[in-house]
Amino acid sequence: MREGTGGTRERIKAVALELFTEQGYEKTSLREIAERLNVTKAALYYHFKSKDDIVASFVEDRLERMDALTAWAETQPATLATRRELISRYADTMFAGAQPSVMRFFEQNQTALKSLAAGQQMRGRMMELANALCRGDDSPAAQLRAALSLFAVHSSWFAVRAPHITDDERRKIALEVADELLASIGTEPDRGVATAEVG
């Protein structure tokens, strides 16, 4: 792909993301995206045939990052150190570049995403990542803690409402909460054995 073409695609994605976040996915038309970019609809169609295609391009970026993280985790021992490193790497991908804006878009347009194939793919990948986080402990509590640790990273973008908080501070808080959840994974069987022995 020529650099100019790639640059145009990225500009379209950036402007679409602004509009989707400002006024919602459903209320934004391709015409509005073209107008804000100061290009014709035909020029826009050259790169993206529909709004769904634009959203799919955001999701594809996320899926690639998540697949790489899951593949890495599978080569590591199922330890707390691996879980901490995995959630830290996940936070890095969520806080890098345009990802914070993408996260806000996902959070504000959940209803629209549910009906899109891209949104369904992302849910599947989130479950794979949660499974990687609780590998070695298949208890329901571990599965829930793993999923909630990922949610701690996501929700830091809208649940932490402190004024003037920096991205670094937001990331630090998210990882502290995630770590509290991850620290208990893999400990349930040990506690159960100890209780049985005492009894």
N, C-alpha and C positions, 0 to 999 in steps of 0.2 A: 504494500500500500504506500503511495506517495506521501511524503511528509505533509504536504498541503491538505490532502484528503483526510489523513489521520487527524490533523489539527482541526479541520472542519467538524469531523465527527465528535471530537472532544468538546468543541464549542457548543454544538447542538445539545449534547448530553448535559453540559453545565447549565445552559439556559433552560432546558426542559426541567431539570432538577429544581431550579429556582421557582419556576412557575408551578410545578406540581406541589412544592412545599408551601408556597404562598397561598394558592387558591384551591389546591386539591387536584388529584389526578383526574377525577371524573369531569371537573369543571374546566379543564384546560384542553384547548383544541390544538391540532397541528398548525392551524392558521395563526394562532396567537404565538406559538413558538417561532414560526417563520417570521412574523412581524417583528418580534423582539430581536431576532437575529439580523433583521433587515435583508432577508433573502426571500426568494419565491418559494411557494409550496413545492414546485417541481424540484428545486434544488434540495429541499429537505427530503423529498421522496427518494432522491438518488441515494441517500444514506440510510434512511429509515422509512419503511412503508407504513408504520403505524406507531401509535403511542406505546402499544405493547412491545414493539421491537426496541424502543428506547429503554423501557423498563428492563427488558430481557438483557440488554447490554450492561446495565448496572449489576444485575443479578449474576451474569456470567463472570464478571470480575470477582464478585464475592465468592462464588462457587469455586473458582480456581484457587483462591486463597485458602478456603476451608478444606478443599481436597488435599492441598499441600500440607496443611497442619495435621490432618487425620493420618496421612501417609507417614509423616514424621513420627507421630505418637506411636504408631504401630511398630516402629523399629526400636522403641525405648522400653525399659522395664516399667511395669505397672506399679510405680511408687508415687509417693506424695511429691517428691522432687520433680518427677515428670509432669504430674498434674499442674504443679505451680508454673513450670516452664511453659506448658501448653496454654494455660489461660493467659499468661503474660504475653506470649506470642500472638494469641488471638486478640488481646487488647491492642497490641501494636498495630495489627491490621485494621482494627476498627477506628483507631485514632489517627491513621495516616492519611495524608492528602485530602481528597474530597470525601473520604468515608464518613466523617461526622455528618455532613449534609445528606449523604445517602441514608444514614441511620435515621435521621429526622424524617426523611421522606417515607421510609418504611414504617416508622412508628405512626405517622399521621395518615397513612393511606392503607391501613391493614385490611379494610373491607375490600378495596379494589384488588389488593395483592392476592387475597384468598382465591379469587376467581381466575387468576392468571396462572398459566403453567409455570412461569418463572417463580412465582411465590410458592407453589407446591414443591418445586425442586429444592428451594431454599430450606423449607421446613424439614425435608428429608435429610439434607446435609447437616442441619442443626442437630438432628437426632444422632447422626453418625459421630459428630463431634462430642456430644454429650456421652455417648457410649465409650468413646476413647478416654474421656475424663474419668469414668468410673470403671475402667477395665480392671478386672481382678476382683471386683465386688459387684455382683449382679443383684444385690438386694434392692427392693423398691426404694428404700431410703436413700441409697447411694445414687440411684437413677435420678431421683428428684433433686438431690443436692447438686449433681452434675449439671442438670438443666438449669437450676436456679443460679449457679455460678456464672453460666453464660448470660443469663438474663441480667445479672448484676452489672455486667459490662455494658449491655444494651441500654438498660434503664437509667444508667448514669447520665444519659443525654437528656432525659426528660423528668426523672424523679428527683435529681439533685437540683434544687432551685436556689441555692445560695447565690447572692449577687456577686458579680466580679470573679467568680471561680475560674481558674485557668484550666486548660485541657489537661495539663500535667496533674493538677490537684484532683480533677475529676477522675482521671485514670487511676491515681493512687487510691482514692476512696473505693472505686469499683473493685480493684484487686484485693484490698483489705477485706471487703465483704465476701468476695469470692473465695479467698483463702480460708475464712472461717468455715465455709461450707465444705471445701475440699479436704480440710484437715480431718474431718470425721469419716471420710470414705475409706473403707478397708479396715475400720476399727470395730465395726459391729460384731463380727464373729468372735473376736478376741474377748469382748465384753461378755458375750453369751457364754463362752466356755468358762470364764472366770466365775460367773454367777452360778453355773451348774456345779462347779467344783466346791464353791462355798456351801451351796445347799446340800 
